[in-house]
Amino acid sequence: MRRTRLSAALAVLLILLLWLTPVSAAASAQLQLEVEKTLIGDKPASQETFTFLLEPVGDAPMPEENTVTITGSGKVTFPPIIYDAPEDYHYTLRELPGETWGYTYDDTVYLLTVQVTTDDAGNLTATLYLSREGSEGKADKIEFINRYRAPRPDTPEEPVDPDDTTPPVEPEPQPPTDSVDTGDDSFLGIWITLCVLAACGLAGTALLFVDPAKKKSR
């Protein structure tokens, strides 16, 4: 009889304990990070695919994938990050630069702080705080802005045909001038006159020598 009463008392006590025990709070909290890509400048002929890398600081929990991609402009979300304990967790998030000609890649590094706390009901909540490396103040969202500049057509020079063996055209030489410019025609007249006078004088001298010789021979 006593055993029966004791068993009943234990059963009632167990029921009371189960009834008075509060329902356990959520065992974890989760957070998803959204990344936005914006393109400015010229319209590219084909869309580029951009990659974004999330890295933990210390032993911060990580999503299943630490990289996501966006083709062109748009938004993408990382897989959820699960938090099991109240604490402050830190991350960095950046874009991996590409090598496509014409693009200027955003080199911003975002600093992420996830503050996990417990509310009055014992539930875990995760709150995200954003800032940019090297900049004071908070950021509203994770956004990377890239600029694209299309190639500009240049005016090409006239192409040279490598098979063209035609020699270059050289200027024709000018024939030399035979006439001598004396600078004054009066000197030429005087010179001719002197020559004539000299010839006459020689002829007269010759006649003087010839006549006496003829007379002696007679």
C-alpha positions in Angstrom: 0.0 0.0 0.0 2.8 2.3 0.9 4.6 1.5 -2.3 1.5 2.3 -4.3 1.1 5.7 -2.6 4.8 6.4 -3.1 4.7 5.6 -6.8 1.6 7.8 -7.3 3.3 10.6 -5.5 6.4 10.3 -7.7 4.2 10.3 -10.8 2.4 13.4 -9.7 5.7 15.1 -8.9 7.1 14.2 -12.3 4.0 15.6 -14.1 4.3 18.8 -12.1 8.0 19.2 -13.0 7.3 18.6 -16.7 4.4 21.1 -16.6 6.4 23.8 -14.8 9.5 23.4 -17.1 9.4 26.2 -19.8 9.6 25.3 -23.4 13.2 25.5 -24.6 14.1 28.5 -26.7 15.4 28.3 -30.2 18.8 26.6 -30.1 20.3 28.8 -32.9 20.0 31.9 -35.0 20.7 32.3 -38.7 21.7 35.2 -41.0 22.0 35.5 -44.8 24.2 38.1 -46.4 23.0 39.9 -49.6 25.5 41.4 -52.1 24.5 43.8 -54.9 26.4 44.5 -58.1 26.0 47.8 -60.0 27.5 48.6 -63.4 28.1 52.1 -64.7 29.6 53.5 -67.9 29.3 52.0 -71.4 27.2 49.0 -72.1 29.4 45.9 -72.5 29.0 43.6 -75.6 28.8 40.6 -73.2 28.1 40.4 -69.5 30.9 39.8 -67.1 30.6 37.3 -64.2 31.8 38.8 -60.9 32.9 36.8 -57.8 32.6 37.8 -54.1 34.5 36.3 -51.3 33.5 36.1 -47.6 36.3 35.4 -45.1 35.9 34.9 -41.3 37.9 36.6 -38.6 39.0 34.0 -36.1 36.6 31.1 -35.6 33.4 32.8 -36.8 30.8 30.4 -38.3 30.7 30.3 -42.1 28.0 29.4 -44.7 28.3 26.3 -46.8 29.8 28.3 -49.6 32.1 31.3 -49.0 31.9 32.7 -52.6 29.0 33.8 -54.7 28.8 35.1 -58.3 26.7 37.6 -60.2 26.6 37.9 -64.0 26.1 41.6 -65.0 24.2 43.8 -62.5 22.0 42.3 -59.8 21.8 40.8 -56.4 22.9 37.5 -54.8 22.6 35.9 -51.3 25.0 33.7 -49.5 23.8 30.5 -47.9 22.6 31.0 -44.3 25.1 31.3 -41.4 24.0 29.4 -38.3 24.9 30.8 -34.8 24.6 28.7 -31.7 25.9 31.0 -29.0 25.6 34.7 -28.1 28.7 36.5 -29.2 30.1 39.1 -31.6 31.4 37.5 -34.9 33.5 39.4 -37.5 34.0 38.9 -41.3 35.4 40.6 -44.4 33.7 40.6 -47.7 35.3 41.8 -51.0 35.1 41.3 -54.8 37.7 39.3 -56.6 39.2 41.4 -59.4 38.9 40.1 -62.9 41.1 40.7 -65.9 38.6 41.7 -68.6 39.8 44.7 -70.6 37.7 47.8 -70.1 36.5 47.0 -66.6 37.4 49.0 -63.4 36.8 46.7 -60.5 35.6 47.9 -57.1 38.3 47.3 -54.5 36.1 48.1 -51.5 36.5 45.7 -48.5 33.5 45.5 -46.2 33.9 44.8 -42.5 31.0 42.8 -41.1 30.1 42.4 -37.4 27.3 40.0 -36.5 26.1 40.5 -32.9 24.2 37.4 -31.6 22.2 38.1 -28.4 19.6 36.4 -26.3 16.2 38.1 -25.8 13.9 38.0 -22.8 12.4 34.8 -24.0 15.7 33.1 -24.4 15.7 33.2 -28.2 18.9 33.9 -30.1 18.9 36.8 -32.6 21.6 37.9 -35.0 22.1 41.5 -36.0 24.4 42.7 -38.8 26.5 45.8 -38.7 28.4 47.0 -41.8 31.3 49.4 -42.5 33.9 49.9 -45.2 37.6 49.4 -44.5 39.4 52.8 -44.2 36.1 54.7 -43.9 34.3 55.9 -40.8 30.6 55.4 -40.2 28.3 52.5 -41.1 27.3 51.2 -44.5 23.6 50.6 -45.4 24.2 47.7 -47.7 26.9 45.6 -49.4 27.2 47.1 -52.9 30.1 46.9 -55.4 30.2 49.4 -58.3 32.2 48.5 -61.4 32.7 50.8 -64.4 33.0 49.6 -68.0 34.6 51.6 -70.8 34.2 50.4 -74.4 37.2 50.6 -76.7 37.2 53.8 -78.8 37.9 53.5 -82.5 41.1 55.3 -83.6 41.8 56.6 -87.1 44.3 54.1 -88.6 47.2 55.2 -90.7 47.3 54.0 -94.4 48.7 50.5 -94.2 51.9 49.7 -96.0 51.9 46.7 -98.4 55.0 44.6 -97.5 54.9 43.0 -101.0 55.1 46.4 -102.8 58.6 46.6 -104.2 58.1 49.9 -106.0 61.0 52.2 -105.2 60.2 55.6 -103.7 59.9 58.5 -106.1 62.9 60.8 -105.9 62.9 64.4 -107.2 64.4 65.0 -110.7 67.8 66.8 -110.6 67.9 70.2 -112.3 70.5 70.6 -115.2 73.4 72.9 -114.5 73.4 76.3 -116.0 76.2 76.8 -118.6 76.1 80.6 -118.8 78.2 82.6 -116.4 76.6 85.5 -114.9 79.1 88.3 -114.9 76.9 90.6 -113.1 77.3 93.5 -115.7 77.0 93.3 -119.5 79.2 96.4 -120.0 82.3 94.5 -119.0 81.7 92.0 -121.7 81.5 94.7 -124.4 84.7 96.3 -123.3 86.5 92.9 -123.3 85.3 92.2 -126.9 86.5 95.7 -128.0 89.9 95.2 -126.5 90.2 91.9 -128.3 89.4 93.4 -131.7 91.9 96.3 -131.1 94.6 93.8 -130.2 94.0 91.8 -133.3 94.2 94.9 -135.5 97.4 96.0 -133.8 99.0 92.6 -134.5 97.9 92.7 -138.1 99.3 96.1 -138.6 102.6 95.1 -137.1 102.8 92.1 -139.3 102.3 94.3 -142.4 105.1 96.6 -141.4 107.6 93.7 -141.4 106.3 92.2 -144.6 106.6 95.3 -146.9 110.3 96.1 -146.4 111.2 92.5 -147.1 109.3 92.6 -150.4 111.2 95.8 -151.4 114.6 94.3 -150.7 113.8 91.3 -152.9 113.0 93.5 -155.8 
